[in-house]
Amino acid sequence: MSEQLQLRRGAANQVAAFVGAQGEVVVDTTMNRLVLQDGATAGGFPAAKLAEVVTSTRTAVSDAAYAAQASDRTIAYVALTAARTVALPAAAAFPTGVRLMVVDETGACSAANAIAVQRAGADTINGQASFVINCPYGFVGLESNGANAWTITDALNTVATAPHGASIQFAVIETLVAGLSGASVAAPVGLPANCIVFAVGATVVVAVTGAASYAVSDSGSSYGSGLSVAAGSSNLGLIGPKGVYSGGLPVTLTASGGAFTGGAVRLSYHVAFMAPSAS
């Protein structure tokens, strides 16, 4: 006779109020996920689903229209000779809190050879039906609300272009560092390669717990220390400016006066990109 193992289970509101034994695992039947208990914390610690795990999936697209998948994270154009379209998946099908980036890696993107990012159905992109990338090495970062809308988290805009293709572009790139835990946490998105950094901003979205304060830095520069852990507090870490070369740079949040036990901080990278003459 076969045996069946059945874990303790309940709806999300029940699990949120439940304190289980240390090491006990329960099932959240609303979110269809496992939740680990520690014997003290109400609600325990939910396990991430595979679809919620940020991956480095990169899809190379060669000079063609492309229908984006829910598993995509970066859609990179590696050849571009005409205007192309990227059709987004339904916002409801894409994991929330995960960034989808569409980028021109060729430098051939222009007003004539633009990449149009189109919504699915009645979804919106910053309230609109589409977003157009129309500058060399341009990109757009998008985040889904899990229902019916996409929000642009970062994009590259051309400020000036010379007759032979040299240009300068400015961008603000945002990344959310959530589930803070331990002595330090690396941001899921670091400083991009081949740019000039003017500032790295930090805003506490969910109050940071466990630490008395925190610092933001990369391997060679500090963007603020002794920063407040209160929800809503912010800091604009002005710098140099500083050049970042090939490979980019990871950005790290470091706890002070204790280790992180929770919270979320949104970082913003204020940067400029320069492209040399094409001929």
C-alpha positions, -999 to 999 in steps of 0.1 A, spaced: 0 0 0 14 35 -10 18 62 16 9 98 12 26 128 29 4 158 34 18 190 49 -1 214 70 -17 240 48 -39 271 47 -49 303 27 -24 332 25 -41 351 53 -39 320 76 -3 313 68 6 350 74 -7 347 110 8 313 117 39 306 137 51 270 131 77 249 147 113 256 138 121 237 105 84 231 98 72 236 62 36 245 54 17 251 22 2 285 12 -28 273 -9 -35 308 -22 -1 314 -37 7 277 -42 41 279 -25 60 263 4 67 285 35 95 276 60 89 283 97 114 292 123 93 289 155 91 326 160 82 346 129 45 350 120 41 340 84 75 323 81 96 326 51 80 320 17 100 300 -9 103 316 -43 88 300 -73 110 293 -103 92 320 -123 101 345 -96 138 338 -96 158 364 -114 179 347 -141 204 360 -166 184 346 -196 196 364 -228 178 360 -261 198 371 -292 176 384 -320 191 388 -355 173 415 -376 138 402 -371 106 408 -352 104 389 -319 76 377 -297 89 380 -261 84 351 -237 77 351 -200 111 334 -195 130 362 -212 151 387 -192 172 404 -219 163 406 -255 194 417 -274 194 428 -310 227 415 -325 219 426 -361 196 454 -372 191 468 -407 154 479 -406 127 488 -382 117 458 -360 90 451 -334 92 433 -300 58 420 -289 56 418 -251 39 389 -234 8 396 -214 17 416 -182 -3 390 -162 20 362 -175 53 379 -165 67 376 -130 64 408 -109 96 425 -97 117 410 -125 132 434 -151 128 427 -188 153 446 -210 153 452 -247 186 465 -260 203 473 -293 238 458 -292 246 467 -328 247 505 -326 226 506 -358 194 516 -341 181 550 -353 149 568 -362 147 548 -394 159 515 -378 139 517 -346 129 489 -323 92 493 -313 82 475 -281 45 467 -283 20 458 -256 -2 426 -256 -39 432 -258 -51 461 -237 -20 462 -215 -2 496 -212 34 507 -212 36 538 -190 0 543 -200 7 540 -237 4 513 -263 42 511 -272 77 524 -265 102 531 -293 140 527 -290 155 549 -317 191 557 -308 224 537 -311 229 512 -283 195 523 -269 176 502 -245 145 500 -223 139 482 -190 104 472 -181 86 458 -150 52 442 -150 25 448 -123 14 412 -128 -20 422 -141 -23 447 -170 5 472 -171 42 476 -177 63 504 -161 95 517 -176 122 514 -150 150 527 -172 157 538 -208 185 554 -228 179 588 -244 201 606 -269 210 641 -260 232 650 -290 244 633 -322 272 645 -345 270 642 -383 292 611 -384 273 592 -357 291 602 -325 266 607 -297 260 611 -260 231 595 -241 219 598 -206 201 571 -186 187 564 -151 186 527 -143 166 515 -113 169 481 -95 152 468 -64 173 450 -38 147 430 -18 147 404 9 178 419 26 196 392 46 231 389 62 261 412 63 258 424 27 237 420 -4 246 426 -40 221 444 -62 206 422 -90 217 448 -116 251 465 -113 266 496 -129 266 491 -167 298 488 -187 314 517 -206 296 546 -189 302 577 -167 285 575 -133 273 608 -118 254 594 -88 239 563 -72 206 570 -54 191 548 -27 155 548 -14 142 525 14 110 510 0 104 486 29 119 494 63 153 477 67 155 455 98 184 440 117 209 467 109 211 502 125 222 517 92 236 507 58 260 517 32 260 516 -7 293 510 -26 310 493 -55 345 478 -53 362 512 -54 337 539 -45 312 547 -17 278 562 -25 267 568 11 272 553 46 254 555 78 221 557 58 187 556 75 169 523 75 134 539 79 109 534 51 108 564 27 143 576 36 166 583 6 201 593 -3 217 607 -35 252 594 -36 269 620 -58 304 611 -71 333 622 -92 320 615 -119 334 580 -123 342 560 -154 331 524 -155 348 502 -182 341 469 -198 324 444 -175 305 469 -154 306 469 -116 285 452 -90 269 474 -64 266 462 -28 245 471 3 264 466 35 248 464 70 261 484 99 253 478 136 239 443 129 231 421 100 202 425 76 170 405 85 146 421 60 137 452 40 140 465 4 160 493 -11 156 507 -46 188 519 -62 191 544 -91 222 547 -113 225 581 -130 248 576 -159 259 588 -194 270 567 -224 292 580 -252 295 565 -287 324 574 -311 319 584 -348 307 556 -370 328 568 -399 
